[in-house]
Amino acid sequence: MPNFAMNADTNYTMNKYLITLVGPTAIGKTALSIEIAKQLNTEILSSDSRQFYKEMTIGTAVPDANELRQVPHHFIQNISIHEDYSVGKFEKDAINTLDTLFKKYPNVVMVGGSGLYTDAVLKGLDAFPKVTPSIRKQLQLQLQEKGIAHLQEQLRELDIESYRRIDIENHQRVIRALEICIGTGKPFSSFLTHSPTTRNFIPIKIGLTAPREIIYQRINQRVGIMLENGLLEEVKKLFQYKELNALQTVGYKEMFQYLEGAISLDTAIEEIKKNTRRFAKRQLTWYRKDTEIQWFDYKENPQQIIAYIVKKTSAKI
């Protein structure tokens, strides 16, 4: 269990709870998080790494203007795709934000589909050994010459657990895992000790889920809505920046391939749906290892979930 001892310089007490809402993409986390935050009279911290960027709106399904007006949100379109932003930087920024929020509220809501970023807030980050920089350069060269599939296959052979859990469509994360595997001779996943960092709050973890066919149906519907809302036009504006790490994400890279003439529009759309389904599967693989998550069906009455939170936190609504 995480260590929740107080820091000497923190002036709030230990009856502070971070209501953490997780689950696969398109499952309904945003709407539920807003309902929870409204009833608990608090604010929302997003741990969705795709939603940090100002220039990416439609393809990342950020909360719309009406949703953002209902409850104050943090880490939604707060940086530019041109900025260097890591999970380590997010951890520091998020903890600083929570320190401020917990002086105002007994409970704060965190929501997101990025397991690594969520865990960075809840547990802190694991320390990895330094490896020779030339390994990364060699892997980047392989990426240019042979493509991401070649690196994905290497990772599958060297560390099947990481292959199943990380976003293997993100070449930066694949290269990071591979350089540790190659540089140390040990799987990247073996360094994920999850030895928790001291935090000044208690997490209440809520998971939303559904049968696989329902998740896939909701993903297909979301992709359709994104296209109706102008996904292609958004991607066209970002095309000149397609090599940036922020844009190596589902929904954008497939459309970039279409704009380059490599695939048809219909193929790009089907690839977005397929890669989003794969992403959802990896999300569930990540979360289901966490026995502290209380799972609810996506159709569960929000009041039942809020009642569970109130019981766990003694919150007054």
Secondary structure by P-SEA (a helix, b strand, c coil): ccccccccccccccccccbbbbbcccccaaaaaaaaaaaacbbbbbccccccccccccccccccaaaaaaccccccccccccccccaaaaaaaaaaaaaaaaacccbbbbbbccaaaaaaaaccbbbbbbccaaaaaaaaaaaacccaaaaaaaaaaccaaaaaccccccaaaaaaaaaaaaaccccccccccccccccccccbbbbbbccaaaaaaaaaaaaaaaaaacaaaaaaaaccccccccccccccaaaaaaaaccccaaaaaaaaaaaaaaaaaaaaaaaaaccccccccccccaaaaaaaaaaaccccc
